[in-house]
Amino acid sequence: MHHPQLQLPTRERSTIPLVLAILASLSLLVAAALFPQTFPRLAIWPAAATLLAALGRLSLAVRDARKLVTEEVLARTDELTGLANRRKFVAALEEMRKSNTSRTDSVGVFIIDLDGFKDVNDTFGHETGDQLLKLLAHRLLDVLPRDALLARLGGDEFGVLLSGDERVFRLIGPEIHRASAAPMTINHEAVVVGASVGLAIAARGTFTPSDSLRRADIAMYHAKAVRSGYVEWQPDLDRRAPTKETNDFESLQGNLILYFQPIYQLSPRTLAAGEALIRMRDEIEGVLLPANFLKELSGHEYQLALYVLKEGCQYLRAWANTAFSIHINIEGQVLTNPLFIEDLQKIVRGAGVSLQQITFEITEKELLGKESVAHINELRALGIRIAIDDFGSGYSALSYLQKFQVDWIKLDQSLIAPLSVDPVDTRALEVVRATVELAARLEIHVVAEGVESERALTALNDLGVTHAQGFYLGPPVDAEQFGRSVVLPYS
């Protein structure tokens, strides 16, 4: 097995008196053999009897000790898989807590719960289910480091305990999910289950078993709720832990619709793209804005993102205009999901459109994560365009242009609104001018958001802004209306 064995406690009675008795008896017998004239024969018999009795008791003590060790091993081993069981896993967590807290490495706890295991038992029988658990145990051992402790915690739930570099932990999570999702052949039948994997990371000095188990469990349930496969615990997960009452995405999906707001190229004035915006139909209130229904979709952020992407690609195909593109807002947790690249490529390939026709809009706050750079670079390598949304609304906007290679920046409407006043706010004008000139030097396109007047549109055009969107140019409309035509207010 790849997992380390814990030192087992022993409770056998002390054998020191027996050993001393044996040594004393042996000494007397040896002395009698060497000096028979000194030791009368009658003195030898008590020593011999003592030796035999001591040896007998020592043999019993050794047997009892072996039995105790065997019982301890069995008590801490899962009978079906041969892995550590919950008792041993908890004991290992406690040992980790007691270990040297001055060390600077981290502790990682994974909780792995199989998806669809009950269906396997119901369809193929419990014997097949048992075989599946055994095969999965071997698969997990193959992808885990040799010093990892893998345990079956009960039923279809497994746990992993690691210490070391937290960057390694984050690489292992997706590997665990992939190992679990691959088909397994049992009795000539292809059996497929998935897994929801939760990870909790703590510094060695702050690690507590109860907190780590609870956090890994919460992350696992979030992975199950959003069907993302793998989730790392973050503090905000505690505030939105999914429950059994969480709305089922499939039941809500039928009421979701896409609206599109036009993005115009200003010179010449042509429709260049559309920003996809989610809406929900309501029988009483009509079409609802996100603020009125997103709470119902809490825990389904990943599914929602895939829905918008899939629907948007289907519309792109229907419009059959290869020069046209769509903009889609992407949250950080979706961007860094280990399955996102694969799901993205499947959806785009299935729709028969080009990756170059899709732009992902990412807000400044979503760029704060350490993993963002790698994911953005990977998306751009595939041909996806990246836009920084609400640019200028934060305090570190310019620093992102240094850290990230992006294709677009979308000027926040707070920068554009002052351009509609009479006279035009000169300070606001110069800020926009400087931003546009910097973007041009970096070969980044600029979209002005929130354009509400012809005055602002004229000022932006004079400053060299190439694209704009806003209610003055056109409000969001449903996909059918957007697809037919968008009437410009100045045409």
C-alpha positions in Angstrom: 0.0 0.0 0.0 1.1 3.6 -0.6 -0.1 4.9 2.6 2.1 5.1 5.7 1.4 2.8 8.6 0.9 4.4 12.0 2.7 3.1 15.1 0.3 0.9 16.9 0.0 1.1 20.7 0.8 -2.1 22.7 -0.8 -3.0 26.0 0.9 -6.4 26.8 2.2 -6.9 30.3 5.9 -6.3 30.9 8.1 -9.2 30.0 11.2 -7.9 31.9 10.7 -10.1 35.0 10.4 -13.2 32.7 13.6 -12.3 30.8 15.5 -11.8 34.1 14.3 -15.1 35.4 15.4 -16.8 32.2 18.8 -15.2 32.3 19.3 -16.2 36.0 18.3 -19.8 35.3 20.5 -20.1 32.3 23.4 -18.6 34.3 22.9 -21.2 37.0 22.7 -24.1 34.5 25.8 -23.0 32.6 27.7 -22.6 35.8 26.6 -26.1 36.9 27.7 -27.6 33.6 31.2 -25.9 33.9 31.7 -26.6 37.6 29.8 -29.8 38.5 31.7 -30.3 41.7 30.7 -26.9 43.0 26.9 -27.2 42.3 25.1 -30.2 43.6 22.8 -31.9 41.1 19.7 -31.2 43.3 20.4 -27.4 42.8 20.0 -27.8 39.1 16.4 -29.0 39.0 14.8 -25.8 40.5 16.8 -23.7 38.0 15.6 -25.9 35.1 12.0 -25.8 36.2 12.2 -22.0 36.6 13.6 -21.7 33.0 10.9 -23.9 31.5 8.2 -21.9 33.3 9.6 -18.6 32.2 10.0 -19.7 28.6 6.4 -20.9 28.6 5.1 -17.6 30.0 7.3 -15.7 27.5 5.8 -17.7 24.7 2.3 -16.8 25.8 3.2 -13.2 26.2 4.6 -13.1 22.6 1.5 -14.8 21.3 -0.8 -12.3 23.1 1.3 -9.4 21.8 1.0 -10.7 18.2 -2.7 -11.2 18.6 -3.1 -7.6 20.0 -1.2 -6.1 17.1 -3.3 -8.1 14.6 -6.5 -7.0 16.3 -5.2 -3.4 16.2 -4.4 -3.6 12.5 -7.8 -5.2 11.7 -9.5 -2.5 13.7 -7.9 0.2 11.6 -8.1 -1.5 8.2 -11.1 -1.5 5.8 -11.9 -5.2 5.3 -13.1 -4.8 1.7 -10.3 -2.6 0.2 -7.4 -3.2 2.5 -7.1 0.6 3.0 -7.0 2.4 6.3 -10.5 2.9 7.7 -12.1 5.9 9.4 -10.7 5.1 12.8 -7.1 5.0 11.4 -7.7 8.2 9.3 -8.9 10.1 12.4 -6.0 8.8 14.4 -3.6 10.0 11.6 -5.2 13.4 11.7 -4.6 13.6 15.4 -1.0 12.5 15.0 -0.5 15.2 12.4 -1.9 17.8 14.9 0.5 16.7 17.6 3.5 16.8 15.2 6.0 19.6 15.1 4.0 22.8 14.7 7.2 24.8 13.9 7.3 23.2 10.4 6.2 25.5 7.6 4.6 22.9 5.3 0.9 22.5 4.8 -1.6 19.8 5.5 -4.2 18.8 2.9 -7.3 16.8 3.5 -9.4 15.4 0.7 -12.9 14.0 1.0 -14.0 11.9 -2.1 -17.6 10.9 -2.5 -18.7 8.7 -5.5 -21.5 10.0 -7.7 -23.9 7.3 -9.0 -22.6 4.4 -6.8 -26.1 3.5 -5.6 -27.2 3.2 -9.3 -24.3 0.7 -9.8 -25.5 -1.4 -6.9 -29.1 -1.3 -8.0 -28.3 -2.1 -11.7 -25.4 -4.6 -11.4 -25.7 -5.8 -7.8 -23.6 -5.3 -4.6 -20.9 -7.7 -5.7 -20.1 -5.4 -8.7 -20.3 -2.4 -6.4 -17.7 -4.1 -4.1 -15.4 -4.8 -7.1 -15.7 -1.2 -8.2 -14.6 0.1 -4.8 -11.6 -2.2 -4.9 -10.6 -1.1 -8.4 -11.1 2.5 -7.5 -8.9 2.1 -4.4 -6.0 0.9 -6.6 -6.6 3.7 -9.1 -6.4 6.3 -6.4 -3.3 4.8 -4.9 -1.7 5.0 -8.4 -2.3 8.8 -8.6 -1.4 9.7 -5.0 2.1 10.3 -3.7 3.7 7.4 -1.8 3.5 9.2 1.5 -0.3 9.9 1.2 -2.7 8.2 3.6 -5.7 6.9 1.6 -8.7 5.6 3.7 -12.1 4.3 3.0 -14.3 6.3 5.4 -17.4 4.2 4.9 -19.8 3.3 2.1 -18.6 5.1 -1.1 -16.6 7.8 0.7 -12.8 8.0 0.8 -10.4 10.3 2.5 -6.8 11.4 1.7 -4.3 13.0 4.1 -1.2 14.7 2.8 1.5 17.0 4.1 3.9 19.1 2.1 3.5 21.8 -0.7 -0.1 23.0 -1.1 0.6 23.5 -4.9 1.0 19.7 -5.1 -2.4 19.3 -3.4 -4.1 21.4 -6.0 -2.7 19.3 -8.8 -3.8 16.1 -7.2 -7.5 17.1 -6.9 -8.2 17.0 -10.6 -6.1 13.8 -10.9 -8.4 12.1 -8.3 -11.5 13.2 -10.2 -10.2 11.9 -13.5 -9.1 8.6 -12.0 -12.6 8.2 -10.6 -14.5 9.2 -13.8 -12.7 6.8 -16.2 -14.8 3.7 -17.1 -14.0 0.5 -15.2 -14.5 -3.0 -16.7 -16.1 -5.4 -14.2 -17.3 -8.8 -15.4 -17.1 -7.7 -19.0 -19.3 -4.7 -18.2 -18.2 -1.1 -18.6 -19.1 0.7 -15.3 -18.9 4.5 -15.0 -19.2 6.6 -11.9 -18.0 10.1 -11.1 -16.7 11.6 -7.9 -17.1 14.8 -6.1 -13.8 15.9 -4.5 -13.4 18.5 -1.7 -10.0 19.8 -0.5 -9.2 21.7 2.7 -5.7 23.1 3.1 -4.2 24.4 6.4 -0.8 25.5 7.6 0.8 23.0 9.8 0.8 25.4 12.8 -3.0 26.1 12.5 -4.2 22.6 11.5 -7.0 21.1 13.5 -8.6 17.7 12.5 -12.2 18.8 13.0 -11.9 22.0 11.0 -10.1 20.3 8.1 -12.7 17.5 7.9 -15.6 19.9 8.1 -14.1 22.2 5.4 -13.2 19.3 3.1 -16.8 18.0 3.5 -18.3 21.4 2.7 -16.0 21.7 -0.4 -17.1 18.2 -1.5 -20.8 19.1 -1.2 -20.2 22.2 -3.3 -18.4 20.2 -5.9 -21.4 17.8 -6.0 -23.9 20.7 -6.1 -22.3 22.5 -9.1 -21.1 19.2 -10.7 -17.7 20.6 -11.0 -15.9 17.5 -9.8 -13.4 19.2 -7.6 -13.6 22.2 -5.2 -11.1 23.7 -2.8 -12.5 25.1 0.4 -12.6 28.9 0.7 -14.0 30.9 3.6 -17.0 32.1 1.6 -18.2 28.5 1.2 -19.2 28.4 4.8 -21.7 31.2 4.2 -23.3 29.5 1.3 -23.1 25.8 2.1 -25.4 23.9 -0.2 -28.3 22.0 1.4 -30.7 19.4 0.2 -33.2 22.2 -0.4 -30.9 23.8 -3.0 -32.9 24.3 -6.2 -32.3 21.7 -8.9 -30.7 23.4 -11.9 -32.6 21.3 -14.4 -35.9 22.5 -12.9 -34.9 26.1 -13.3 -33.2 25.9 -16.7 -36.4 25.8 -18.6 -37.2 29.4 -17.5 -33.8 30.8 -18.4 -33.3 32.8 -21.6 -30.5 34.8 -23.1 -30.7 38.5 -23.9 -28.0 40.3 -26.0 -26.8 43.9 -25.8 -25.2 45.2 -29.0 -21.6 46.3 -29.1 -20.9 48.6 -32.0 -17.8 49.4 -33.9 -17.8 53.2 -34.2 -15.9 53.7 -37.4 -17.6 52.6 -39.6 -20.7 52.2 -37.4 -21.5 48.5 -37.6 -22.7 45.9 -35.3 -19.6 43.9 -34.1 -20.7 41.8 -31.2 -23.3 41.1 -28.6 -22.9 40.7 -24.8 -24.9 37.6 -23.6 -27.0 38.4 -20.5 -29.0 35.9 -18.5 -32.7 36.5 -17.8 -35.5 34.4 -16.3 -39.1 34.2 -17.4 -41.8 34.5 -14.7 -45.5 33.8 -15.3 -46.6 36.7 -13.2 -43.7 39.3 -13.4 -42.5 38.6 -16.9 -38.8 38.7 -17.6 -36.7 39.0 -14.4 -33.3 40.6 -14.1 -30.5 38.6 -12.5 -30.8 40.4 -9.2 -34.2 38.9 -8.8 -33.4 35.3 -9.3 -29.6 34.5 -9.0 -30.1 33.5 -5.3 -32.2 30.6 -6.6 -29.2 29.5 -8.7 -26.7 29.7 -5.8 -24.4 26.6 -5.9 -25.0 26.2 -9.7 -22.6 28.8 -11.0 -20.7 26.4 -13.1 -23.8 24.9 -14.7 -25.1 28.3 -15.4 -21.9 29.3 -17.1 -22.0 26.2 -19.3 -25.7 26.9 -20.1 -24.9 30.5 -21.3 -21.9 29.3 -23.3 -23.9 26.5 -25.0 -26.9 28.7 -25.8 -24.7 31.5 -27.0 -22.8 29.2 -29.4 -26.0 27.8 -30.7 -27.2 31.3 -31.6 -23.8 32.1 -33.2 -24.2 29.1 -35.4 -27.8 30.1 -36.3 -26.7 33.6 -37.2 -24.0 32.2 -39.5 -21.8 35.3 -39.5 -18.2 34.4 -38.9 -17.3 38.1 -38.4 -19.6 38.4 -35.5 -18.7 37.5 -31.9 -20.3 37.2 -28.5 -19.1 38.3 -25.1 -19.8 36.2 -22.0 -19.2 37.1 -18.4 -17.1 34.4 -16.6 -16.7 34.2 -12.8 -13.3 33.3 -11.3 -14.5 30.0 -9.9 -15.7 28.9 -13.4 -12.5 30.1 -15.0 -10.3 28.0 -12.6 -12.5 24.9 -12.7 -10.3 22.0 -13.8 -13.0 20.8 -16.2 -13.8 24.1 -17.8 -11.3 24.0 -20.8 -12.5 20.5 -21.7 -16.2 21.4 -21.4 -15.6 24.7 -23.4 -14.0 22.8 -26.3 -16.8 20.2 -26.4 -19.5 22.9 -26.5 -17.8 25.0 -29.2 -17.0 21.9 -31.3 -20.5 20.6 -31.0 -22.0 24.0 -32.1 -19.6 24.2 -35.1 -18.4 27.7 -34.3 -14.9 29.2 -33.8 -13.3 29.8 -30.5 -12.1 33.2 -32.0 -15.8 34.3 -32.0 -16.0 34.1 -28.2 -14.8 36.8 -25.7 -14.8 36.1 -22.0 -15.3 39.2 -19.8 -13.6 39.0 -16.5 -13.9 41.6 -13.8 -10.9 43.1 -12.0 -11.7 41.2 -8.7 -11.7 37.9 -10.6 -8.1 38.6 -11.6 -6.9 38.5 -8.0 -6.4 34.7 -7.8 -3.0 33.3 -8.2 -4.1 30.8 -10.8 -5.8 33.4 -13.1 -2.7 34.1 -15.2 -2.2 30.4 -16.2 -5.9 29.9 -17.0 -6.1 33.1 -19.0 -3.0 32.2 -21.0 -4.4 28.8 -21.7 -7.7 30.2 -23.0 -5.9 32.8 -25.2 -3.7 30.0 -26.6 -6.9 28.2 -27.8 -8.1 31.4 -29.5 -10.5 32.8 -26.9 -10.5 36.6 -26.5 -10.2 38.0 -23.0 -11.7 41.3 -21.9 -11.2 43.1 -18.5 -14.7 44.2 -17.6 -15.5 47.3 -15.6 -12.0 48.6 -16.2 -11.2 51.6 -14.1 -13.6 50.8 -11.3 -10.9 49.4 -9.0 -7.7 50.8 -7.6 -5.3 48.5 -9.5 -6.6 48.6 -13.1 -3.3 49.6 -14.7 -1.4 46.9 -12.9 -3.5 44.2 -14.6 -2.4 45.4 -18.0 1.2 44.7 -16.8 0.4 41.2 -15.4 -2.1 39.9 -18.0 -2.2 39.7 -21.8 -5.7 40.7 -22.7 -7.5 41.5 -26.0 -10.0 44.1 -24.7 -10.7 46.5 -21.9 -14.2 47.7 -21.2 -14.2 51.1 -19.7 -16.4 51.3 -16.7 -19.5 53.5 -17.1 -18.3 55.6 -14.2 -15.6 56.9 -16.6 -18.0 57.4 -19.4 -20.9 59.2 -17.6 -19.1 62.5 -17.2 -18.7 62.7 -21.0 -22.4 63.3 -21.3 -22.6 66.5 -19.3 -22.4 70.0 -20.9 -19.7 71.2 -20.9 -17.8 67.9 -21.0 -15.8 67.1 -17.8 -12.3 67.8 -19.0 -10.6 65.8 -16.3 -12.7 62.7 -17.1 -11.9 63.3 -20.8 -8.2 63.3 -20.1 -8.4 60.1 -18.0 -10.2 58.3 -20.9 -7.7 59.7 -23.4 -4.7 58.5 -21.4 -6.3 55.1 -21.0 -7.1 54.8 -24.8 -3.6 55.8 -25.8 -2.0 53.3 -23.4 -4.3 50.5 -24.7 -3.3 51.4 -28.3 0.4 51.1 -27.4 -0.3 47.7 -25.9 -2.4 46.7 -28.9 -5.6 46.3 -26.8 -9.0 47.2 -28.1 -11.3 49.5 -26.1 -15.0 49.2 -25.5 -16.8 52.1 -23.7 -19.7 50.8 -21.5 -22.7 52.8 -20.5 -22.9 55.2 -23.4 -26.1 57.2 -22.8 -25.9 60.2 -25.2 -24.8 61.3 -28.6 -22.5 63.8 -26.8 -20.6 61.0 -25.1 -20.5 59.0 -28.3 -18.9 61.9 -30.2 -16.3 62.5 -27.5 -15.4 58.8 -27.5 -15.1 58.7 -31.2 -12.8 61.8 -31.1 -10.6 60.1 -28.5 -10.1 57.1 -30.7 -12.3 54.6 -28.8 -13.1 51.9 -31.4 -16.2 50.2 -29.8 -19.1 51.2 -27.5 -22.2 49.8 -25.9 -25.0 51.3 -23.8 -28.8 52.0 -23.8 -28.3 54.9 -26.2 -26.9 52.5 -28.8 -29.3 49.7 -27.9 -30.7 48.0 -24.8 -30.5 44.2 -24.2 -33.1 42.4 -26.3 -34.0 38.7 -26.6 -32.0 36.5 -28.9 -34.7 36.3 -31.6 -35.0 40.1 -31.9 -31.3 40.6 -31.7 -30.7 38.0 -34.4 -33.1 39.8 -36.9 -31.6 43.2 -36.7 -30.7 46.0 -34.3 -32.0 49.5 -35.4 -29.4 52.2 -34.6 -30.8 55.4 -33.1 -28.9 57.5 -35.5 -29.6 55.5 -38.7 
